[in-house]
């Protein structure tokens, strides 16, 4: 039973790795943080709650 679980986990992880490589090949190394954002120092990672609210409601800076 343990061998079957280990094999299934390895197969799923291998499939996810292959799919990830395929997507990066087709779509490139895209990242949501490559462009300047509206938050602190221009990054979306440091957006305050008011920054997020403004971005969601379309009242961006």
N, C-alpha and C positions, 0 to 999 in steps of 0.2 A: 504494500500500500504506500509506504514511504517512497519507494523507488518510482512508483507511478506519479505521485504528487510532485516529486523532484523533477521528473521528466516533463510533466505538464508545465511546471513553472519555467523551466529552461526553454521550452518551446515557445511559450508566450513571450518571454523576455527577448528571445531571438527574433521573433516576428515583429515586436515593437521596435527593436533596433533597426531591422531592415527597412521597415516602413518609415521610420524617422530619417534614415539616410536617403531614401527615395524622395521624400518630401523636400528635404534640403537641396537635393540635386535639381529638382524641378522648380522650386520656388526661391531658392537662394537662402542666404543667411539673414532672413528678415527678423527684425526685433521691434517690439512696440516702443522701445526706448531709444531708437536710433535718431528720431527727430526731437527737436526741442519741444518740451511740454510747457504747461502753464504753471507748474508748481514752483517750489523753492529752487532757485538757481536754474530754472528752465527744465527741470526734470519732472515727469509725471509721478515718479516714485515718491516724491516728497510733497504731494499736493495736500493741502489742508482740506477740512470738510467743506469750507466755503468755496474753495477752488473746485472741488468735485461737484458741488451743487451748481456752480456757475457753468461748468462744462456740460453737465447733464441737461440743464435747462436751456442751453444754447446761448448763454450770456457770457461767453468766453472773453478773456481780457484782450 
